[in-house]
């Protein structure tokens, strides 16, 4: 599955690059990395990493997001998760668009072998500037949840929602909150990412983040809620035309 994720990311990135070169699209994005390690009486390693890319042209907007979490304690893995999100939207005007999106998630400790959701929906920008952002999305899609224990699957229609909020508090401090929900008959999944970014230079920032992931019907023997607190170094890409 790791190879599948890598190939999917490469194909998606190649497709985005080709589209951008064809229509002089504007790219922007950021990459982040957090790492900690201890040795001696306790040997631990923790790694969080992410990549976010956005492409906008006259009528099209596309997003690609990759996220990685790895952790171990005394050479025993305690966390391992990979997430890939892609979205392509067609803009009717500056505020409204329709989109098609896919979210693929593999968490070795969730009880699910993998989950994949595809959705089609409507997005609305209330405002989207360098100082503040509020974007909502509502859609309907199809989700597959494969269980670790016997490789059985839950499949069905889900209703999806997204709330993307950002506010520049001071010249160097920024607050962000991203909420996604996927509601179906078998399970409702919700993830909320809250963070404060502190700019330390023109290109770099330090981000303190808190993530909550919740499944209303988690696999047997697994907790319904996972949390993650992280500190990451963030690099912002300049907007550029290709």
Secondary structure, DSSP 8 states (H G I E B T S, - for coil): -HHHHHHHHHHHHHHHHHHHHHHT-EEEEEEEEEEEEE-SSS-EEEEEEEEEEEEE-SSEEEEEEEEEEEEEETTEEEEEEEEEEEEEEEESSSSEEEEEEEEEEEETTSSEEEEEEEEEEEEEEEEESSSEEEEEEEEEEEEEEEETTT--EEEEEEEEEEEEEEEE-SSSEEEEEEEEEEEESS-EEEEEEEEEEEE-SSSEEEEEEEEEEEETT--TTS-SEEEEEEEEEEEEEEEEE-
